Amino acid sequence: MSLTDAQIINGIAEVARQHLGWKRSLRPEMRLVEDLELDSLKTLTLALEVENYFKVCLDEEAGIQTVGDLVAIIRELHDE
């Protein structure tokens, strides 16, 4: 079953709330480092927990810069 972008964003937001203390909503155009204020440890935490949540394996070389990039990668991996 395919996930919608909204379902993926909600899942990412849930992970961010639980593991990073994120309290605001997420939008596709938000940049992970600048807008979510993720340092290298928080970025790694987000990546690992998103992998666990969605049961996917993210590629370090995927060039994920924004929430929208992350959504697209998760959708692609989930649909495989």
PEJO-V44485 format. One record per backbone hydrogen bond with DSSP energy under -0.5 kcal/mol. NH is the residue of the N-H (numbers start at 1). CO is the residue of the C=O. If there is no record, write none. Layout:
BEGIN
nh & co
NH & CO
NH & CO
END
This chain:
BEGIN
nh & co
8 & 4
9 & 5
10 & 6
11 & 7
12 & 8
13 & 9
14 & 10
15 & 11
16 & 12
17 & 13
18 & 14
19 & 15
20 & 16
21 & 17
22 & 16
30 & 27
32 & 65
35 & 31
36 & 31
38 & 32
39 & 37
43 & 39
44 & 40
45 & 41
46 & 42
47 & 43
48 & 44
49 & 45
50 & 46
51 & 47
52 & 48
53 & 49
54 & 50
55 & 51
56 & 51
58 & 56
60 & 58
62 & 59
63 & 60
65 & 63
67 & 30
68 & 28
70 & 66
71 & 67
72 & 68
73 & 69
74 & 70
75 & 71
76 & 72
77 & 73
78 & 74
79 & 75
80 & 76
80 & 77
END
